[in-house]
């Protein structure tokens, strides 16, 4: 079970563990830290963050762009969400029906990767 932080389109954030996550299915099973197992639909989401731990390190200043020393596989892209947030990362595939994976430029980030829900993305630009 992976640790995830789920951001829905209305700004709600939920922490928990994921079961049977597949970018090719319309939903997945989610066990919130403070609740019972529920089904989460990609149509309701902005993004799913796969994290090292739920607390993170507030004192760590995460790198938000690629430096020349970074050797990431995949295409470097900028993702603009409909709520105005912009994230930069690398992806190894085109967007599927429900979304695509994005990997942060900082290997020491608490975020191991995230799944961007297509319904919440305004634009994608190659860097």
Buried (B, 14 or more C-beta within 10 A) or exposed (E): EEBBBBBBBEEEEBBBBBEEBEBEEEBBBBBBEEEEEEEBBBEBBBBBBBBEEEEBEEEEEEBEEBEEEEEBEEBBBBBBBEEEEEBBBBBEEEBEEBBBBBBBBBEEBBBBBBBBBBBBBEEBEEE
